Amino acid sequence: MTQINSIAVFCGSRFGTNPAHTAATRLLGQGLARAGIRLVYGAGRVGLMGVLADSVLEAGGAVLGVIPEFLKRWEVAHDGVEMIVVDSMHDRKRRMFEESDAFLSMPGGIGTLDETVEIISWRQLRLHDKPILICDVDGSAAPLVAMLQATIANGFAAEETRGFYEIISGVPAVLDRLVELPLRPGGPPERL
């Protein structure tokens, strides 16, 4: 069994155009449930977020959703998961951080990019040392990785930044990696 008990997954509130993204998200949910790793996510019932939560629940796993009040009022919240309602998007990210041992970025849109880059930024600022995985599903991670590499190449981030995250090809490899990961310290959340 893994030492990782809980993972925050960032993924799309839409399905996107590539069916491979939906299939990979479903496979991830099933795998997390089998591994006994609790899913922490943005509490949505729509898009890949909904697919992920549903697949974890269907496989008998645990799910914690964290959602700001205004999104709950928009009726995008998943009513079948344990839920924490917070005041703001920043509070959502902070609470997801506090509830998770590791982070995984799956295919998604602007919100997914925001969450992924912010958690890498927090690592750069030495606010945590938790593992950050970026799952490449059918080339989905290439633009994000190119952007991160460009910041390093152009001198806006240190070379050590490459070691703050891992790019992993496909969900089966992500699930294998989660079993190997050691539990790392979270850092003082009051500094976030």
C-alpha positions in Angstrom: 0.0 0.0 0.0 1.1 3.5 -0.7 2.0 6.1 1.9 0.0 8.6 -0.1 -3.4 8.5 1.5 -5.0 11.5 -0.2 -4.4 13.2 -3.5 -5.7 16.5 -5.0 -6.5 16.1 -8.6 -6.8 19.1 -10.9 -8.8 18.4 -14.1 -11.4 20.0 -16.4 -14.9 21.1 -15.6 -15.5 20.3 -19.3 -14.9 17.1 -21.2 -12.7 18.5 -23.9 -12.7 17.2 -27.5 -10.5 14.1 -27.0 -12.4 11.0 -25.7 -9.0 9.7 -24.4 -9.2 12.3 -21.7 -12.5 11.0 -20.4 -11.3 7.4 -20.6 -8.1 8.2 -18.7 -10.0 10.1 -16.0 -12.4 7.2 -15.5 -9.4 4.8 -15.2 -7.7 7.1 -12.7 -10.8 7.2 -10.5 -11.0 3.4 -10.5 -7.3 3.1 -9.7 -7.4 5.6 -6.9 -10.3 3.7 -5.3 -8.5 0.3 -5.7 -5.3 1.8 -4.1 -7.3 3.2 -1.2 -6.2 6.8 -2.0 -8.9 9.4 -1.2 -9.6 11.8 -4.0 -9.6 15.5 -3.1 -11.0 17.7 -5.9 -13.0 20.8 -6.7 -16.4 19.2 -6.0 -17.8 19.5 -9.5 -20.3 17.2 -11.0 -19.6 18.4 -14.5 -17.0 17.5 -17.1 -13.9 15.4 -16.2 -14.4 16.4 -12.6 -17.7 14.6 -12.5 -16.4 11.6 -14.3 -13.5 11.4 -11.8 -15.7 11.6 -8.7 -18.3 9.2 -10.1 -15.6 6.6 -11.0 -14.0 6.8 -7.6 -17.4 6.4 -5.9 -18.5 3.6 -8.2 -15.4 1.7 -7.3 -16.0 2.1 -3.6 -13.5 4.9 -2.9 -13.6 8.0 -0.8 -14.1 11.5 -2.3 -13.7 14.9 -0.7 -14.9 17.9 -2.7 -13.9 21.5 -1.9 -16.1 24.2 -3.5 -16.6 27.9 -3.0 -20.1 29.0 -2.1 -20.6 30.9 -5.3 -20.0 27.8 -7.4 -22.3 25.8 -5.2 -25.0 28.4 -5.9 -24.3 27.9 -9.6 -25.4 24.2 -9.0 -22.3 22.6 -10.3 -21.5 20.8 -7.1 -21.6 17.0 -6.9 -24.2 16.1 -4.4 -22.9 12.5 -3.8 -19.5 13.4 -2.3 -18.3 14.6 1.1 -18.1 18.3 0.7 -16.4 21.3 2.3 -17.9 24.7 1.2 -15.4 27.6 1.4 -15.6 31.4 0.8 -13.3 31.8 -2.2 -11.2 30.2 -4.9 -8.1 30.9 -2.8 -9.6 29.2 0.2 -10.5 26.2 -2.0 -6.9 25.8 -3.2 -5.6 26.2 0.4 -8.0 23.6 1.8 -7.3 21.1 -1.0 -3.6 21.6 -0.2 -4.2 20.9 3.5 -6.2 17.8 2.8 -3.7 16.2 0.3 -0.5 14.3 0.4 0.3 14.8 -3.3 -1.1 16.6 -6.4 -1.9 15.4 -9.8 -2.7 17.5 -12.9 -4.9 15.9 -15.5 -6.2 17.4 -18.8 -8.2 20.6 -18.2 -8.6 24.2 -18.9 -7.7 27.6 -17.4 -8.6 26.5 -13.8 -6.5 23.4 -14.1 -3.6 25.4 -15.3 -4.0 27.9 -12.5 -4.1 25.2 -9.8 -1.1 23.3 -11.3 1.1 26.4 -11.7 0.2 27.7 -8.2 1.0 24.4 -6.5 4.4 24.4 -8.4 4.9 28.0 -7.3 4.2 27.1 -3.7 6.8 24.4 -4.0 9.3 26.9 -5.4 8.6 29.2 -2.5 9.4 26.2 -0.2 5.9 26.2 1.3 5.7 22.4 0.8 7.6 19.4 -0.5 4.7 17.3 -1.5 4.9 15.4 -4.8 3.4 17.1 -7.9 2.6 14.8 -10.9 1.5 16.0 -14.3 -0.2 13.2 -16.3 0.3 13.4 -20.0 -2.7 11.9 -21.7 -2.3 11.7 -25.5 -0.1 14.7 -25.6 -2.2 16.9 -23.2 0.7 18.0 -21.1 2.9 19.2 -23.9 1.8 22.9 -23.9 2.1 23.2 -20.1 5.5 21.5 -20.0 6.7 23.8 -22.9 5.6 26.8 -20.9 7.4 25.6 -17.7 10.6 24.8 -19.7 10.5 28.2 -21.4 10.4 30.0 -18.0 13.5 28.1 -17.0 15.2 28.6 -20.4 14.5 32.3 -20.3 15.9 32.7 -16.8 12.6 33.4 -15.0 12.8 30.2 -13.0 15.8 28.3 -11.6 17.0 25.1 -13.1 16.0 23.3 -9.9 12.3 24.0 -10.9 12.5 21.0 -13.2 12.7 18.8 -10.0 9.5 20.2 -8.5 7.2 18.1 -10.6 7.2 14.9 -12.6 5.7 14.4 -16.0 4.2 10.9 -16.3 2.8 9.4 -19.5 -0.6 7.9 -18.9 -2.7 6.9 -16.0 -1.3 3.4 -15.4 2.1 4.9 -14.9 0.7 7.5 -12.5 -1.0 4.9 -10.4 2.3 2.9 -10.3 4.2 6.0 -9.2 1.7 6.8 -6.5 2.4 3.5 -4.8 6.2 4.3 -4.8 5.9 7.9 -3.5 7.0 8.6 0.1 4.9 10.9 2.3 6.6 14.3 2.5 6.1 17.3 4.8 3.4 19.8 3.9 4.9 22.9 5.2 3.2 25.5 7.4 -0.2 26.2 5.8 -0.5 29.6 7.6 2.2 30.9 5.2 0.0 30.1 2.1 
